[in-house]
Amino acid sequence: MDVNILDRNVGITSGQREHIDRCLQFAFDRFGSHIRTIDISLTDVNGPRGGDDLQCRMKVVLQGKREIVLEGKGVSVEAIVAETADRAALAVSRRINRLRDVQGTSMSGQ
């Protein structure tokens, strides 16, 4: 799983990058063979004005070139990446289960 982080005027520290890596490993490790890449774009929407001004856009590219894209907003890099990763992991799980059901290999064995 390749991870690409694009910092758009946020100023991500090395500690925050490590936190992002841990969040992604925790959220997506169980899907290892299904995920090709994860692209994260962090943008400071309001600049120095403050408020809920950080935007996280996460694109998860699955095998077979299927994509899942989610966005979130918040005030801290750590919180917004963790929340967006959790939502993305749920979406990946649903997508994989849907594909298994269509192919007749559901996890329930039916």
N, C-alpha and C positions, 0 to 999 in steps of 0.2 A: 504494500500500500504506500503510494507516494503521497506526500503532503506538501502542498505549496501554500505559503502564507504571504499575502500581499498587504503591506502596511501603507495605508494612505493617510498620512499626516497624523497618525496616532502616536508614534514613537514607542513601539513595543520594546521592552527590555528583554535581556536574555532570560531572566527569571520568568517573565510572562510567556516567552516562547517555550520554556520547559513545561510550564503549566498547561499550555495549549497541547503540547505533545502528550502529556499524561492524560488529559481529558479525552483526546482522540483515541489513545490506546484503550482506555477504559471503556469508551462508548462503542468502539468498532472492532476490537480484537476478535470477537466471536464470529465476525463476518469476513475474516481475513481473505479467503479465496474468492469472495464475491465482489470485493471492492478493488478497483484499479487505482483511482486517485481521489484525493480530497483537496479541493481548492478553497481557501478561506481568504476573504477580503475584509479587512477591518478599516473602516472609514470614520474620521471625525467629521460628522455632518455639520455641526454648528460652529466649528472652530473654537475660539477661546471664550465663547459666550456661556458655556456650561450647560447643565441640564442633561437630559437623556439624549446625549448627542453621539454616542458610538453606535455604529451599525456594523453588524456581522452578517456577511453573506457567505453561506457554505454550500458548495456544490460537491456532491458525492457522485462519482462516475463508477457505475457497476460494470461488471463483465457484460459484454454484449452491447456496450455503448449506451446503456440506459442511464439517465441522470435524475438526481433528486436535488432540488435547490430550495433552501430555506433561508429566511432572513430574520434577524432579531435586532432589537435596540436596547440599550442600557447605558449605565454610567461607568462600569468597569470592564476591562478586557476579560478578566478571569470569569466574571459572572455571565457575561453575554456569550462567551465561547462555550462555557459549560452547558448553559441552557440550550443553545442552538445545537450543540452536539447531541444532547439527550433527545431532542425532538427529531434530529436527523436519524439517529439510531433507531428510533421507533418507526420512522418512515421506511428505512432500509429493511427492517424486519418485516413490515407489512408487505413491501414490494416482493421480497424473496419468497414469503409464504404464498403470495398470490401467484407468482410464477410457478412455484411447486404445485399448487392446486391445478393450474391450467395444464401442466405437464403430467398430471396424474400421480404425483409423488408427494402428496401432502404428508406433513409430519405426523398426522394422526393415524396414518396407515390405511385410510379409507380411500 
